[in-house]
Amino acid sequence: MKIARWSMPGDTAVLDGFVVDDRVVAFPDGLTVADVLTLGLDAAHGLYRRVDAAAGAPLDAVTLLAPVKPATIRDFVAFEEHVEGVSAGVEGKSDVPAEWYQAPTFYFTNPHTVLGPGQAVSPPLTRRLDFELELAAVIGASPGIGQADLTVEDAASVIFGYTIMNDWSARDLQGREMKVRLGPAKGKDFGTSLGPWIVTADELAPFLDADGFLAIRAEVSVNGVPVGEDLVSNMGWPFPELVAYASRNSRVVPGDVLGSGTIGNGGCLGELWGRNGALTPPPLQEGDVVHMVVEGIGELTGSVGPQVAAPPVPPARKRRRARRRSSTPLLGQ
C-alpha cells in the first residue's frame, strides 16, 4: 500500500488516503495519516479493503504533500562510505572513527520545516548548499510501541513503512557548528523533504536480504545530471536495529521518522567534495532541481529557492568571570 497526503487545485484543504494505481482516494471515516499510523499496519489493510478507487481523484490532478507530519525526526549516519568521503573534506583524509562502528549515531532535526514533493527549499545564507539522499522509516502502532528498550524483533514490528528523505544541508554553517562539538543545528534545520508517499513495510519485504537489509537501489541527479547511486543494503545496520537503538532509554511513537543517513557513492555533494579535494560538482544554487529515485518507493524532486537573510544575532560577549554580584550582599550578610 501507498499512503499519501494531498491537496486539490485551488483548495487549501489537506486530504489523507491511499494511492491506488494512478488515483488517490481518501481514507474512510475522515481518518488522517496520523490516525492510521496510530491504528497500525493491520488496521490500514482493513481500511484499504473498504475504499473505492473510482471515488478518488487522478494522481496527476492533485498536489502531493509530505506524506506525514512527523512527531520527531531522527537522522542517522549509517553508511560507512559516506563517512569516508565527508571526513576527507573536513579532516583532509578519509577516516571512519572507531566509535562509528560501535553504535548507530543520529541527531534530531526540525519536524516543523518539512517539505513535500516539488516544494522549493528556502536555505539560509550559505556558500555550500547540499542535498542528502536517504531512505526513512516511519513508525506506526504495534504491541511494543511506546515502550523503552525495544528488542530488534519488536522494533521491526513498529516500522509502518518507508519514504524518501532529502536532508538539505548548509555545509559551511554545519562545519562551524560542529567545531563546537555540538549539532548540527542551523546548518540542517531549515528544510527536510519527504515523499512522495509512504510505502508500507510489507510491500518492501521481498527486497530484504538474508541479513535483513533492504537491497533496493537509490539514485540522485541534479538538473538531470546523475550524481550518485548506491544500494540501501550498504548500511552498517538494518532499519530494525536503528529503531531499537533509538528506543534505548527512550521511546519511539507513531509518526516518528528515522532517516538512514546519506547513501554512499555520491549520495550528497559533500562526500564528492571530500573525495575530489575541491567543490566539484559545485554547491547547489537557486533554481537547481534535485531528483531522487528509490526502487520500490518512487521519486522525490525538490528545487532550490532564494536564500533567506535572517536577522543577525550578535556573537558571544567575552566578559569577566565574576562569581558574585558586586552590588548585592549574599544572603545573611
Disulfide bonds with the S-S distance in Angstrom:
none
